[in-house]
Amino acid sequence: MARRTANPGGHCVSSITEAIKAVDPGAQVRIDLATQRVDIEPTEADAAELGDAIKQAGYTPVAIDSPAGPAVKAAAPGRKGCCCG
């Protein structure tokens, strides 16, 4: 079972991370709450699988290009009471 922290934004971070790890257990996930950016270095899953996993967690992934490689901006515009805005 994944350990959840009590810090602000912890719910969103853990929800997205768990969703990604469910389809790609070896993926490296970095989440920046301030910019609502999720950087993923996959080991098995492709972009479509990762995007679907984020959608299933209740977030709206938006693929973005960056100098460091592909990334996803995940937002939850319709979600109320979410700790990360």
Contacts in CASP RR format, 6 or more apart in sequence:
PFRMAT RR
TARGET T0000
AUTHOR 0000-0000-0000
METHOD contacts of the structure
MODEL  1
MARRTANPGGHCVSSITEAIKAVDPGAQVRIDLATQRVDIEPTEADAAEL
GDAIKQAGYTPVAIDSPAGPAVKAAAPGRKGCCCG
2 14 0 8 1.000
2 17 0 8 1.000
2 18 0 8 1.000
4 10 0 8 1.000
4 11 0 8 1.000
4 14 0 8 1.000
5 14 0 8 1.000
8 83 0 8 1.000
8 84 0 8 1.000
9 33 0 8 1.000
9 83 0 8 1.000
9 84 0 8 1.000
10 83 0 8 1.000
10 84 0 8 1.000
11 82 0 8 1.000
11 83 0 8 1.000
11 84 0 8 1.000
12 31 0 8 1.000
12 33 0 8 1.000
12 59 0 8 1.000
12 76 0 8 1.000
12 82 0 8 1.000
12 83 0 8 1.000
12 84 0 8 1.000
13 31 0 8 1.000
13 33 0 8 1.000
13 84 0 8 1.000
15 57 0 8 1.000
15 58 0 8 1.000
15 59 0 8 1.000
16 29 0 8 1.000
16 31 0 8 1.000
16 38 0 8 1.000
16 54 0 8 1.000
16 57 0 8 1.000
16 59 0 8 1.000
16 74 0 8 1.000
17 29 0 8 1.000
17 31 0 8 1.000
18 57 0 8 1.000
19 53 0 8 1.000
19 54 0 8 1.000
19 56 0 8 1.000
19 57 0 8 1.000
20 27 0 8 1.000
20 29 0 8 1.000
20 38 0 8 1.000
20 40 0 8 1.000
20 45 0 8 1.000
20 50 0 8 1.000
20 53 0 8 1.000
20 54 0 8 1.000
21 27 0 8 1.000
21 29 0 8 1.000
22 53 0 8 1.000
23 44 0 8 1.000
23 45 0 8 1.000
23 49 0 8 1.000
23 50 0 8 1.000
23 52 0 8 1.000
23 53 0 8 1.000
24 40 0 8 1.000
24 42 0 8 1.000
24 43 0 8 1.000
24 44 0 8 1.000
24 45 0 8 1.000
24 49 0 8 1.000
24 50 0 8 1.000
25 43 0 8 1.000
25 44 0 8 1.000
26 43 0 8 1.000
26 44 0 8 1.000
27 40 0 8 1.000
27 41 0 8 1.000
27 42 0 8 1.000
27 43 0 8 1.000
27 44 0 8 1.000
27 45 0 8 1.000
27 50 0 8 1.000
28 40 0 8 1.000
28 41 0 8 1.000
29 38 0 8 1.000
29 39 0 8 1.000
29 40 0 8 1.000
30 38 0 8 1.000
30 39 0 8 1.000
30 40 0 8 1.000
31 37 0 8 1.000
31 38 0 8 1.000
31 39 0 8 1.000
32 38 0 8 1.000
32 39 0 8 1.000
33 84 0 8 1.000
35 73 0 8 1.000
36 73 0 8 1.000
36 74 0 8 1.000
36 75 0 8 1.000
36 84 0 8 1.000
37 64 0 8 1.000
37 71 0 8 1.000
37 72 0 8 1.000
37 73 0 8 1.000
37 74 0 8 1.000
38 54 0 8 1.000
38 61 0 8 1.000
38 71 0 8 1.000
38 72 0 8 1.000
38 73 0 8 1.000
38 74 0 8 1.000
39 66 0 8 1.000
39 68 0 8 1.000
39 71 0 8 1.000
39 72 0 8 1.000
40 50 0 8 1.000
40 70 0 8 1.000
40 71 0 8 1.000
40 72 0 8 1.000
42 50 0 8 1.000
45 53 0 8 1.000
47 63 0 8 1.000
47 70 0 8 1.000
50 61 0 8 1.000
50 72 0 8 1.000
51 61 0 8 1.000
51 72 0 8 1.000
54 60 0 8 1.000
54 61 0 8 1.000
54 72 0 8 1.000
54 74 0 8 1.000
55 61 0 8 1.000
58 76 0 8 1.000
58 79 0 8 1.000
59 74 0 8 1.000
59 75 0 8 1.000
59 76 0 8 1.000
59 79 0 8 1.000
60 74 0 8 1.000
60 75 0 8 1.000
60 76 0 8 1.000
60 77 0 8 1.000
61 72 0 8 1.000
61 73 0 8 1.000
61 74 0 8 1.000
62 72 0 8 1.000
62 73 0 8 1.000
62 74 0 8 1.000
62 75 0 8 1.000
63 70 0 8 1.000
63 71 0 8 1.000
63 72 0 8 1.000
64 70 0 8 1.000
64 71 0 8 1.000
64 72 0 8 1.000
64 73 0 8 1.000
65 71 0 8 1.000
76 82 0 8 1.000
76 84 0 8 1.000
76 85 0 8 1.000
END
